[in-house]
Amino acid sequence: MESYRLSDWCRLIGIPVEVRKDFELVRSGVVDDAMEDSSALWIAADASGGRALFAAGYEVWIRPRELEGRLCYKMAAALRPLPAGAAGRA
């Protein structure tokens, strides 16, 4: 699945993400909290490590994921940026 980079971190609370720096994966996990101005976010503690803080300079990526049941895929669709020129289309 294709990944999508997002810069509005405060909208990612509760969503699984990948944190990258210079194209390298630094940490993956669920966003525990984020600053409203997207200057920092916290990844929840899990088997990979404790709760971690990431500030500006890191990139945060999301990707669709497979679910059980009638829904095949879920993505934080409201967070996905609109394609260029799509603003204003119904």
C-alpha distances in whole Angstrom, upper triangle without the diagonal:
4,6,10,13,16,20,21,21,23,21,19,21,20,16,14,13,13,17,17,20,21,17,18,16,19,18,16,17,18,20,24,25,25,28,28,28,25,27,26,24,24,22,23,25,23,24,22,25,27,27,26,26,24,26,26,24,21,18,16,12,10,7,7,8,10,14,17,19,19,16,13,10,12,11,14,14,18,16,14,17,18,18,21,24,23,25,28,26,26
4,7,10,13,17,19,19,22,19,17,20,20,16,14,13,12,15,15,18,18,15,16,15,18,18,16,17,18,19,23,24,24,26,26,26,23,25,24,22,23,21,23,25,24,25,23,26,27,26,25,25,23,24,23,22,19,15,14,10,9,6,8,10,13,16,20,22,22,18,15,13,13,11,13,13,16,15,12,14,15,15,18,21,20,22,25,24,25
4,7,10,13,15,15,18,16,14,17,17,13,12,10,9,12,12,15,16,13,14,12,15,15,13,14,15,16,20,21,20,22,23,23,19,21,20,19,20,18,20,23,22,23,21,23,24,23,22,21,19,20,19,18,15,12,10,6,6,4,8,10,14,17,20,23,23,19,17,13,13,10,12,12,15,12,10,12,15,15,18,21,20,22,25,24,25
4,6,10,12,13,16,14,12,16,16,13,12,10,10,12,12,15,16,13,15,14,16,16,14,15,15,15,19,19,18,20,20,19,16,19,18,17,19,18,20,23,23,24,22,24,25,23,21,21,18,19,17,17,14,10,8,5,5,6,9,12,16,18,22,24,24,20,18,15,13,10,10,11,12,9,7,9,11,12,15,18,17,18,22,21,23
4,7,10,10,14,13,11,15,16,13,13,10,9,10,10,12,13,11,13,13,14,15,13,15,15,14,18,18,16,17,17,16,13,15,15,15,17,16,19,22,22,24,22,23,24,21,19,18,15,15,14,13,11,7,6,4,7,9,12,15,19,21,25,27,27,23,22,18,16,13,12,13,13,10,9,9,12,13,15,19,18,19,22,23,24
4,6,7,10,9,9,12,14,12,12,10,11,11,12,14,15,14,16,15,16,16,14,15,14,13,16,15,13,14,14,13,10,13,13,12,15,15,18,21,22,25,22,23,23,21,18,17,14,14,12,13,11,8,6,6,7,11,13,16,20,22,25,28,27,24,23,19,16,13,11,12,11,8,7,8,12,13,15,18,17,17,21,22,23
4,6,9,9,10,13,16,14,15,12,13,11,12,14,15,15,17,16,17,17,16,17,16,13,16,14,11,12,11,10,7,9,11,11,14,15,19,22,23,26,24,24,23,20,18,16,13,12,10,11,10,7,7,9,11,14,17,20,23,25,29,31,31,27,26,22,20,16,13,14,13,10,10,10,13,15,16,19,19,18,21,23,24
4,6,6,8,11,14,13,14,13,14,13,15,17,19,19,20,19,19,18,17,17,15,12,14,12,9,10,8,8,6,9,10,10,14,15,18,21,23,26,24,24,23,20,18,16,14,13,11,13,12,11,9,11,12,15,17,20,23,24,28,30,29,26,26,22,19,15,12,13,11,8,10,10,13,16,17,20,19,18,20,22,23
4,5,5,8,11,10,12,10,12,11,13,15,18,18,19,17,16,15,14,14,12,9,11,9,6,7,8,8,5,8,8,7,10,11,14,18,20,23,21,21,20,16,15,12,11,10,10,13,11,10,8,10,11,15,17,19,22,23,27,29,29,25,25,22,18,15,12,14,13,10,12,13,16,19,21,23,22,21,24,25,26
4,5,6,10,11,13,13,15,14,17,19,22,22,22,20,19,18,17,15,13,9,10,7,5,6,5,7,6,9,9,8,10,12,14,18,20,24,22,22,20,17,16,13,13,12,13,16,14,13,11,13,13,17,19,20,24,24,27,29,29,26,26,23,19,16,13,15,13,10,14,15,18,21,23,25,23,22,24,26,26
4,6,9,9,12,12,15,15,18,20,23,22,23,21,20,18,17,15,12,10,11,9,8,10,9,10,9,13,12,11,13,14,15,19,21,24,23,23,22,18,18,16,15,15,16,18,16,14,12,12,12,15,16,18,21,21,24,26,26,22,23,19,16,13,9,11,9,7,11,12,15,19,21,23,21,20,22,23,23
4,6,5,8,8,11,12,15,18,21,20,20,18,17,15,13,11,9,6,9,8,8,11,11,12,10,13,12,9,10,10,12,16,17,20,19,20,19,16,15,14,13,14,15,17,14,13,9,10,9,12,13,15,18,18,22,24,24,21,21,17,14,11,8,11,10,8,11,13,17,20,22,24,22,22,24,25,25
4,6,9,10,13,14,17,20,23,22,22,19,18,16,14,11,8,5,6,6,7,10,11,13,11,14,12,9,9,9,10,14,15,19,18,18,17,14,14,13,14,15,17,19,16,15,12,13,12,15,16,16,19,19,22,24,25,21,22,19,15,13,11,14,13,11,14,17,20,23,26,28,26,25,27,28,28
4,7,9,13,14,18,21,24,23,22,19,19,15,13,9,6,5,6,8,10,14,15,17,15,17,15,11,11,9,9,13,13,17,17,17,16,14,14,15,16,18,19,21,18,17,13,14,12,14,14,14,16,16,18,21,22,19,19,17,13,12,10,14,14,13,16,19,22,25,27,30,27,27,29,29,29
4,6,10,12,16,19,22,20,20,17,17,14,11,8,5,6,8,10,11,15,16,18,15,17,15,12,12,10,10,14,14,17,16,17,17,15,15,15,15,17,19,20,17,15,11,10,8,10,11,11,14,14,17,19,20,17,17,14,11,9,8,12,12,11,13,16,19,22,25,27,25,25,27,27,27
4,7,10,13,17,20,18,17,14,14,11,7,5,4,6,10,12,13,17,18,20,16,18,16,13,12,9,10,12,12,14,13,15,15,14,14,15,15,17,19,19,16,14,10,9,7,8,10,9,12,13,16,19,21,18,17,14,11,10,10,13,15,13,14,17,21,23,26,28,26,27,29,29,29
4,7,10,13,16,14,14,11,11,9,6,6,6,7,11,12,13,16,17,18,15,16,14,11,11,9,11,13,13,15,13,15,16,14,13,13,12,15,16,16,12,10,6,6,5,8,10,11,14,16,19,22,23,20,19,15,13,11,11,14,15,12,13,16,19,21,24,27,25,26,29,29,29
4,6,10,13,11,10,7,8,6,4,7,9,10,13,15,14,17,19,19,15,16,14,12,12,10,12,14,14,15,13,14,15,14,13,13,11,14,15,14,10,8,6,5,6,9,12,13,16,18,22,25,26,23,21,18,16,14,14,17,18,15,15,17,21,22,24,28,27,27,30,31,31
4,7,10,10,9,6,6,5,6,8,10,10,13,14,13,16,18,17,14,14,12,10,10,9,12,14,15,16,13,14,15,13,11,11,8,10,11,10,7,6,5,6,9,12,16,17,20,22,26,29,30,26,25,21,19,17,16,19,20,16,17,18,22,23,25,28,28,28,31,32,33
4,7,6,5,4,5,7,9,12,14,14,17,17,16,18,20,19,15,15,13,13,14,13,16,17,18,19,15,16,17,16,13,13,10,11,11,9,6,5,6,8,11,14,17,19,22,25,28,31,32,29,27,23,22,19,19,21,22,18,18,19,22,23,24,28,28,28,32,32,34
4,5,5,7,7,10,12,15,17,17,19,19,18,19,21,19,16,15,14,14,15,15,18,19,20,21,17,18,19,18,14,13,10,11,10,7,5,6,9,11,15,17,21,22,26,28,32,35,36,32,30,27,25,23,22,24,25,21,20,21,24,24,26,29,29,30,33,34,36
4,6,9,9,13,15,18,21,20,23,23,21,22,24,22,19,18,17,18,19,19,22,23,24,24,20,21,22,22,18,17,14,14,13,9,8,9,12,13,17,19,22,24,28,30,34,37,38,34,32,29,27,24,24,26,26,23,22,22,25,24,25,29,29,30,34,35,37
4,7,9,12,14,17,19,19,23,23,22,23,25,23,19,19,18,18,19,18,22,23,23,23,20,21,23,22,19,18,15,16,15,12,10,9,11,11,14,16,19,21,24,27,31,34,35,31,29,25,25,22,22,23,25,21,20,20,23,23,24,27,28,29,33,33,35
4,6,9,11,15,18,18,21,22,21,23,25,24,20,20,18,18,18,17,20,20,20,20,16,18,20,20,17,17,14,16,15,12,10,10,11,12,15,16,20,21,24,27,30,33,34,31,29,26,25,22,23,25,26,23,22,22,25,25,27,31,31,32,35,36,37
4,6,8,11,14,15,18,20,19,21,24,23,19,19,17,16,16,14,16,17,16,16,13,14,17,17,14,15,13,15,15,13,10,9,10,10,12,14,17,18,21,24,27,30,32,28,26,23,22,20,20,23,24,21,20,22,25,25,27,31,31,31,35,35,36
4,7,10,13,14,16,18,17,20,22,22,18,17,15,14,13,11,14,14,14,15,11,12,14,13,11,12,10,13,14,12,9,10,10,11,14,16,19,20,23,25,28,32,33,30,28,25,24,22,21,24,25,22,22,23,27,28,29,33,32,33,36,37,38
4,7,10,11,13,15,16,18,21,21,18,17,14,12,11,8,11,11,11,11,8,9,11,11,9,11,10,13,15,14,11,11,10,11,12,14,18,17,20,22,25,29,30,27,26,23,21,19,19,22,23,20,21,23,26,28,30,33,32,33,36,36,37
4,7,9,12,14,15,18,21,21,18,18,15,12,11,8,10,11,10,11,8,10,12,11,10,12,12,15,16,16,12,11,9,9,10,12,14,14,17,18,22,25,27,24,22,19,18,16,16,19,21,18,19,21,24,26,28,32,30,31,34,34,35
4,7,9,12,13,17,19,21,17,18,15,12,10,6,7,8,8,10,8,10,11,10,10,12,12,15,18,18,14,13,11,11,10,12,14,13,16,17,20,23,25,22,21,18,16,15,15,19,20,17,19,21,25,27,29,32,31,31,34,34,34
4,6,9,11,15,17,19,16,17,14,10,9,6,6,9,9,12,11,12,12,10,11,12,13,16,18,19,15,14,11,11,10,12,14,13,16,16,19,22,24,21,20,17,15,14,13,17,17,15,17,20,24,26,29,31,30,30,32,32,32
4,6,7,11,13,15,12,14,11,7,6,5,6,10,11,15,14,13,13,10,10,10,10,13,15,17,14,13,10,11,11,14,16,16,19,19,22,25,26,23,23,19,17,15,13,16,16,14,16,19,22,25,27,30,28,28,30,31,31
4,7,11,13,16,13,14,11,8,5,5,5,9,11,15,14,13,12,8,9,10,11,14,16,19,16,16,13,15,15,17,19,19,21,21,24,26,28,25,25,22,19,18,16,19,19,17,19,22,25,28,30,33,31,30,33,33,33
4,7,9,12,10,12,9,6,5,7,8,12,15,18,18,16,14,10,10,9,11,12,15,17,15,16,13,15,16,19,20,21,24,24,26,29,30,27,27,24,21,19,16,19,18,16,19,21,24,27,29,32,30,29,31,32,32
4,6,8,7,8,6,4,6,9,11,14,17,21,19,18,16,12,11,9,9,10,12,15,13,13,12,14,15,19,21,22,25,25,28,30,31,28,28,25,22,19,16,19,17,15,18,19,22,25,27,29,28,26,29,30,31
4,5,5,6,6,6,9,12,15,18,21,24,23,21,19,15,14,11,11,10,11,14,14,15,14,17,18,21,24,25,28,29,32,34,34,31,31,28,24,22,18,21,19,16,19,20,23,26,27,29,28,26,29,31,31
4,5,8,9,9,12,15,17,21,24,27,26,24,22,19,17,14,14,12,13,16,16,16,15,18,18,22,24,26,29,29,32,34,34,31,31,28,24,21,18,19,17,15,18,18,21,24,25,27,26,24,26,28,28
4,5,8,10,14,17,19,23,25,29,27,25,24,20,18,15,13,11,10,14,14,15,14,17,19,22,25,27,30,31,34,36,36,33,33,29,26,22,19,20,18,15,18,17,20,23,23,25,25,23,25,27,29
4,6,7,11,14,17,20,22,25,23,22,21,17,15,12,10,8,8,11,11,11,11,14,15,19,22,24,27,28,32,34,34,30,30,27,23,20,17,19,17,14,16,16,19,22,22,25,24,23,25,27,28
4,7,11,14,17,20,23,25,23,22,20,17,14,11,9,6,5,9,10,11,12,15,18,21,24,26,30,31,34,37,37,33,33,29,26,23,20,22,20,17,19,19,22,24,25,28,27,26,29,31,32
4,7,10,13,16,19,22,20,18,16,13,10,7,5,4,6,10,9,11,11,14,16,20,23,24,28,29,32,35,35,32,32,28,25,22,19,22,21,17,19,20,23,26,27,30,29,28,31,32,33
4,7,10,13,16,19,17,15,14,10,8,6,5,7,9,12,10,11,9,13,14,18,20,21,25,25,29,31,32,29,29,25,22,19,17,20,19,16,18,19,23,26,27,30,29,28,31,32,33
4,6,9,12,15,14,12,10,7,5,4,6,9,12,14,12,13,11,14,15,18,21,21,24,25,27,30,32,29,28,25,22,20,18,21,21,18,20,22,26,28,30,33,32,31,34,35,35
4,7,9,12,11,10,8,6,5,7,8,11,14,15,13,13,11,13,13,16,18,18,21,22,25,28,29,26,26,23,20,18,17,21,21,18,20,22,26,28,30,33,32,31,34,35,35
4,6,10,10,9,7,5,7,9,11,15,18,19,16,17,14,16,16,18,20,19,21,21,24,27,29,26,26,23,21,19,18,22,22,20,22,25,28,31,33,36,34,34,36,37,37
4,7,7,6,4,4,7,11,13,17,20,21,18,19,17,18,18,20,22,21,23,23,25,28,30,28,27,25,23,22,21,25,26,23,25,28,32,34,36,39,38,37,40,40,40
4,5,6,6,8,10,14,16,19,22,23,20,20,18,18,18,19,21,19,20,21,22,26,28,26,26,24,22,22,21,25,26,24,26,29,32,34,37,40,38,38,41,41,41
4,6,8,10,12,16,18,22,25,25,21,22,20,20,20,21,22,20,21,21,23,27,29,27,26,25,24,23,24,27,29,27,28,31,34,36,39,42,40,41,43,43,43
4,7,10,10,14,15,19,22,21,18,19,17,18,18,19,21,20,21,22,24,28,31,28,27,25,24,23,23,27,28,26,27,29,33,34,37,40,39,39,42,42,42
4,7,8,12,14,17,21,21,18,19,18,19,20,21,23,22,24,25,27,31,33,31,30,27,26,25,25,28,29,26,28,30,34,36,38,41,40,40,43,43,44
4,6,10,13,16,20,20,18,19,18,20,20,23,25,24,26,26,28,32,34,32,31,29,27,25,25,28,29,26,28,30,34,36,38,41,40,40,43,43,43
4,7,10,14,17,18,16,17,16,18,19,21,23,23,25,26,28,31,33,30,30,27,25,24,22,26,26,23,26,28,31,34,36,39,37,37,40,40,41
4,7,10,14,15,13,14,13,16,17,20,23,23,26,27,29,32,34,31,31,28,25,23,22,25,25,22,24,26,30,32,34,37,36,35,38,39,40
4,7,10,12,11,13,12,16,17,21,24,24,27,28,31,34,35,32,32,29,26,24,22,25,24,21,23,24,28,30,32,35,34,33,36,37,38
4,7,8,7,9,10,13,16,19,22,23,27,28,31,34,35,32,31,28,25,22,20,23,23,19,21,22,26,27,29,32,31,31,34,35,36
4,6,6,9,10,14,17,21,24,25,29,30,34,36,37,34,33,29,27,24,22,24,23,20,21,21,25,27,27,31,30,29,32,34,35
4,6,8,10,14,17,21,24,26,30,31,35,37,38,34,33,30,27,24,21,23,22,19,20,19,23,24,25,28,28,27,30,32,34
4,7,10,13,17,20,24,26,29,31,35,38,38,35,33,30,27,24,22,24,24,20,20,20,23,24,24,28,28,28,31,33,35
4,7,10,14,17,20,22,26,28,31,34,35,31,30,26,24,21,20,22,22,18,18,18,22,23,24,27,27,27,31,32,33
4,7,10,13,17,19,23,25,29,32,32,28,27,23,21,18,17,18,19,15,15,15,19,19,21,24,24,24,28,29,30
4,7,11,14,16,20,22,25,28,28,25,24,20,18,14,13,15,16,12,12,14,17,19,21,24,23,23,27,27,28
4,7,11,13,16,19,22,25,26,22,20,17,15,12,11,13,14,11,10,12,16,17,19,23,22,22,26,26,27
4,7,9,13,15,19,21,22,18,17,13,11,8,8,10,12,9,9,12,15,17,19,22,21,22,25,25,25
4,6,10,13,16,19,19,16,14,10,9,7,8,10,13,11,10,13,15,17,20,23,21,22,25,24,25
4,7,10,13,15,15,12,10,6,6,5,8,9,12,12,11,14,16,17,21,23,21,23,25,24,24
4,6,10,13,14,10,8,5,6,7,10,12,15,15,14,18,20,21,25,27,25,26,28,27,26
4,7,10,11,8,6,5,7,9,13,14,17,18,17,21,22,23,27,29,27,28,30,29,28
4,7,8,6,5,6,7,10,13,15,18,18,19,22,24,26,29,31,28,30,31,30,28
4,7,7,7,9,10,14,17,18,21,22,22,26,27,29,33,34,31,33,34,32,31
4,6,7,10,12,15,18,19,21,23,23,27,28,30,33,35,31,33,34,32,30
4,6,9,11,15,17,18,20,22,22,26,26,28,31,32,29,31,31,29,27
4,6,7,11,14,14,17,19,19,22,23,24,28,29,26,27,28,26,24
4,7,10,14,14,17,19,18,21,22,23,27,29,26,27,29,27,25
4,7,10,11,14,15,14,18,19,20,24,26,23,25,26,24,23
4,7,8,11,12,12,16,17,19,23,25,22,23,25,23,22
4,5,8,9,8,12,14,16,20,22,19,20,22,21,20
4,6,5,7,10,13,16,19,21,18,18,20,20,19
4,5,5,9,10,13,16,18,15,15,17,16,16
4,6,8,9,13,16,17,14,14,15,15,15
4,6,9,12,15,17,15,14,17,17,17
4,6,9,12,15,12,13,16,16,16
4,6,9,11,10,10,13,14,15
4,6,8,6,7,10,10,12
4,6,6,8,11,11,13
4,6,7,11,11,14
4,6,8,8,12
4,6,6,9
4,6,9
4,6
4
